[in-house]
Amino acid sequence: MDTTVVESSEFIKVLTDGTVERFIPLTAPASLELYKGYKCKDVTIDPLKPITARIFVPSDAAAATLPILVYFHGGGFCIGSTTWLGYHHFVGDLSARSESIILSVDYRLAPENKLPIAYEDCYDSLTWLGQQKLTEPWLHNADLSRVFLSGDSAGGNIAHHVAIRAIRDNECPVRIIGIIPIHPYFGSEKRTELEMEPESTDEVKSNDMFWKLSIPEGLNRDYEGCNLEQMKVSVSEWSRFPNVLVFVAELDFLKERGVAYAEFLNEKGVKEVQLIETKDEKHVFHVFHPDSESTRLLQKQMKDFIHNV
């Protein structure tokens, strides 16, 4: 059968026969040996779907119990993995520096698994935490009443939607007290000013492609998973939304989306919403430069939020 490319970017190629080719950057194996103040191992959340994750545990934590941060990687819902070298090092270093247990989740990817599957898979990771608390040795000192959700780009979007799901589920086994979206990935059919600038043309084209591949068939960027204004959340649910720390980057063409997200939460009456802009940095800089000064500052700011909520 003759196949041609219908969608393509630096990291993904989709062919007319439905075949998806992903170009994988360097990856890092899990290691039970201590490294830079943490150790990690891979676990299975659900073997049937499948959903996997990597647990990071700090080696020098002084507290008897530790907060848990559940991290969702970015990649436009279509690419990315906790095993990618940049994610592995960023999350591992964050675990050590913030003295937190981190569960970094590999959810199923679009276009094979369109939204809301990523939201469902990531919520399943919370259920898994509740089930494994008594049997997984690496979780023996995990505090399920001090759980944070974080993620970059699409992962920041996921953190928001998982928080909403947790509010609605009376049987959620963990207590989410904060979410930390990093350069969150939202959108709409209407463009922002930055998205309309000529120098953003290539980024906007790539952005549109990822949304097209991930949004349910027949819908557009005003889909409620994408467009904040279309989200059906009650006043009561907003009143129970956790504290939020939103990060944006000065040179990110999606910066306006992150700022709008913080403003949106404030308008809805969310009790605490902080917004921090990182100067002179681009979208998800911490993944590409996990050892940079800006990344270390980001991790410190996350640590302060985690231990002061």
N, C-alpha and C positions, 0 to 999 in steps of 0.2 A: 504494500500500500504506500502510495506517495504521500508523505507528510511534509507540511511546511510549518514554519514558526508563526504563531498567532500573537504571542506575547513574549517579550524578552527584556531582560535587564542584565546587569553585571552578575547577578547571583541566581537568576532563574530563567528557564526557557520553557514555554508551554507550546506543544505541537497540536496540530489539527486533530490527531487521533486521541487526544487527551493525555498523552504522555507528558510527564513533568520531569525536567532535568534541573537539578539544583547543583550549583557550583559551591563546594564546601571549602571554606578556608581551613587553616590549621586548627586542629583539635587537641585537647588535653585529656589524658586518662585520669580516672579517679585514683586517689592514692590513700591508703590507710596509714601511711607514714606521715609524721608531722612535717609540715613545710610552711615556712613563713608564718608560723603561729596558728595553723589550722590543719585539719585532716578532712578527707572527704571520701564518700563512697556512693555508688549508684544503687538506687532502689526502684522497685516496680510499684506504681500506683494502681494500675489496672492492666493485667496482661492481655485482656481480650480486645482492648480498644486500639492500640496499646498506649498507655501513658506511663512515662518513666520520670525520674527526678534524680538529682544529685544532692545529698545532704552534706553540708559544711558545718564543722564543729570547731569552735575556738579551743586552743590548748591551754591558754593562760587565764581563763575567766575566773574571777574571784568570787562571784556570787554563787549561792547554793542552787538557785534556779535562774534560768536564762530565758529572755524573750525569744520568740520565734519570728523570723521574717520569711515570708513566702515570696519568692521572686519569679516573675514571668518575663522571659526574654522578648526582645523586639524582633522586627523583621517583616512588618506589614502583614502579619498573620500567615505569611507564606514561606518564610525562611527563618533560620536562626536555631540555635540549640544551646543548652546549658554546657555542652561539651566544647563549644567554640572556645578557642584559646583566650580571647578577650573577655568573654563572659566568665569563664572559669577563674581567671586571675582576679577580675574585679569582685566577683561574689566571694571568693575565698578570702581575699584581703579585707573585704567588708565584714565578714564573719569575725575575723581576728580583731579588727579595730573597733568594732561595735559590741564585741562580746555577746554575739547573738548566734543562735542556731539558725541556719538558713536552709530552706528547702527550695531548690531551683528547679522549676518544672519544665519538662519537655511535653508540651501539649501537641495534639494532632494539627497538621498544617493544611491551609487552603492552597490551591483550589480543590484538592481532593476532599477536604473536609471544611466546608464553608461555615461561616458564623451561623448560629451561635455555638458551634461545637467547641471552639477554643474556650469560651466562657464556661461551658459545662465541664470540660476536662479539668480546667483549673479549679473550679469549685470542688471537684472530686478530690483534689489534693488536700482540701481542708477536712473532708470526711476521712480520708486516709490517716491524717494526723491524729484524729480522735480515736481511730481504731488501733493505731500502732503505739500509742502512748505507753501502754503497759508492757508491750512485748519487744519493742525496738530499743536495744540498749543505748543507742545514740540519742534517744529522746527521753531518757530517764529523768533528766533535770530540766526538761522543757516546760515552760509555763504556758499552758493552753489558754490562760486568761489574759495573756499579753502577746497577742499575735498582730503582726503588721503585714500588710500587702504592699509589694513594690514591683516595679518593672519599668522598662524604658520603651518609649515609642508605643508600638502596639501593646506591649506588656503593661504600660501605664493605663491604656484603655481597658485592658483586661482587669487590672486591679480595681478600677472603678466598678465595673459590672459585677465582679465577684463580691465586692462589698455590698452592693445592692441585694444580690442573691442571699447573702448571709443574713441581712436584716430581715428578709422575708421568710427565711427558714427557721421556724421555731425550734428545730432539732439540730441546728448547726452546732457541732461539738466544740468549737473554739470561739473565743471572744476577740473580735477584731477591734483594736483600739486606735489604729492609725493606718493610713495609706500614704505611700510615697511615690507618686507618679513622676518619672523622670522624662521630660520632653514628650508628654503624652500625645498620642496619635488620635485626633478626632478630625472631623471634616464636615462638609456640607456641599450641596450643589453650588451655593454661593461662595465666591472666592474671597479671601482676605486680601488686604492691600499688598502684603509681601508676596502672596501667591500670584498676583497679577504683574509683578515686576518682571521685565524681560530677562534678567539674569537668573530668575527662578524657573524658567521654562522647562529645562531638563528635569529638575527635581519635581516639578508639578506633574510632568508626564509620567515619571516613575511612580509617584504617589497615586495618581489616578489608576495606574495599572494594578497596583497592589489592592486598592479598594475594589476594583472591578473583579479581581480574582477571589476576593474574600467575602464580599457581600452576597447574601442569598439571591438566587436567580430571580430576575424580574424587578429587583429593587435598585435604587441608586444611592448616592451619597447622603441622602436625607433619611436613610435607614436609621432606626433608633440606636443601633450600636455605634453609629458614626456621628450623627448629628445630635448634639446635646439637647437642642430645643425639642426634639421629638421623643425624648425619654419620658415614659409614663411612670412617674414616681410621686407618691402621695406626700402631703405635708407631714404626716406622721412618720413616714419612712425617712424623709430628710432630717427630721428632728433626731433620729437615731443614727445618722450617718457619722462615722468615726472622724477624728481629727485628721487633717490633711496637710501634707507638705508637698507643694508642687515645685519642681525644678524646670526652668527653661534656660536655653542657651542664647546668648546675644546674637550669634551669627546663624542661627537656625531659621530657615524659612518657615518652619512650623511654630515659631515662638508665639505668634499671635493666638494660635489655637490653645497653647498652654495657659497664656494669660487669660483668655476668654473662659477657660475651664475654671480657673480660680475665681474669677468674677461671678461666674454662673453659680458656683457653690455658695459664695457669699450671699447672692441674691436669694438663694433657697433657704438661707438661715442655718447652714451648717455651722456648728459651734466654733470651730477653730480652723481657719484656712491660712496657711502661710505660703508665700510665693518668693522664691529665690532665683535670681538670674545670675548665671555664670558668665562673666565677661570674656570676650575674645575667644569663644568656643563655638563649635558647630554641633549639629545633631549627634547625639549618642557618642560624644567624644570619649567618654569613659570606657567604652568598649574597644575603641581603636587605640586608646592611649591609657591603659589601666594603671600605669606607673607615673603618670604626670602629676604635676603639682595641683592642677585643677581637679583631677580625680581624687587626690588625697583630701582636698578641701571638701569635695562633695561627700566623701565618706565620713568625714568628721561632722558635717552638718546633719547627715543621716543619723549618726550615732547620738548626737545631742537630742535630736527629736525623739528617737527611740527611748532614751533614758530619762526624758523629762515630760513625757505625756502622762 
